[in-house]
Amino acid sequence: MMTIDNVAQLAKQRGYHLKIVALDNQCFYWIENLYFTGNPYNSLRELALFIQQLPIVTPPSRRCQP
């Protein structure tokens, strides 16, 4: 079973931030970073599967300098 903590850690490892909103007693989850905002999911499991397909994004401060 995927927990919010598991999905947040997975997103962080790949360079994304997990976002959550509750509307009408239902939670929606999506990920964001400087370059990308994902579509909302109502299933953490489906979001985790999606995150695993995305490329790993390196923050600008960690990129190699010429």
C-alpha positions in Angstrom: 0.0 0.0 0.0 1.3 3.4 -1.0 1.3 6.1 1.7 1.6 9.8 1.3 5.1 9.6 2.8 6.2 6.9 0.3 4.9 8.9 -2.7 6.4 12.1 -1.4 9.8 10.4 -1.0 9.6 8.8 -4.5 8.7 12.2 -6.0 11.6 13.9 -4.1 14.1 11.3 -5.3 13.1 12.0 -8.9 13.2 15.9 -8.5 9.5 16.6 -8.0 7.3 17.9 -5.2 4.1 16.1 -4.1 1.1 18.5 -3.9 -2.2 17.6 -2.2 -5.6 19.2 -2.1 -8.9 18.0 -0.5 -12.1 19.0 -2.3 -15.6 17.7 -1.3 -14.1 15.0 1.0 -11.8 13.6 -1.7 -8.0 14.1 -2.0 -6.2 14.8 -5.2 -2.5 14.4 -5.6 -0.1 15.7 -8.3 3.6 16.5 -8.7 5.4 19.7 -9.7 8.9 21.0 -10.2 10.4 24.1 -12.0 9.6 22.6 -15.4 6.5 20.4 -15.0 3.1 20.3 -13.4 1.4 17.0 -13.5 -2.3 16.2 -13.8 -4.2 15.5 -10.5 -4.8 11.8 -9.5 -7.2 10.6 -6.8 -5.1 7.4 -6.3 -1.7 7.5 -4.7 -0.9 4.2 -6.4 -1.6 5.5 -9.9 0.4 8.6 -9.2 3.4 6.5 -8.0 3.3 4.4 -11.2 3.3 7.6 -13.2 6.2 9.1 -11.2 8.3 6.0 -11.9 7.9 6.6 -15.6 9.2 10.2 -15.5 12.9 11.2 -15.9 14.9 12.1 -12.9 15.3 15.9 -12.8 18.4 17.4 -11.3 17.9 20.8 -9.6 19.7 23.7 -11.4 22.1 24.1 -8.4 23.3 20.5 -8.8 24.0 20.6 -12.5 27.6 20.5 -13.7 29.1 23.9 -14.4 31.1 24.4 -17.6 
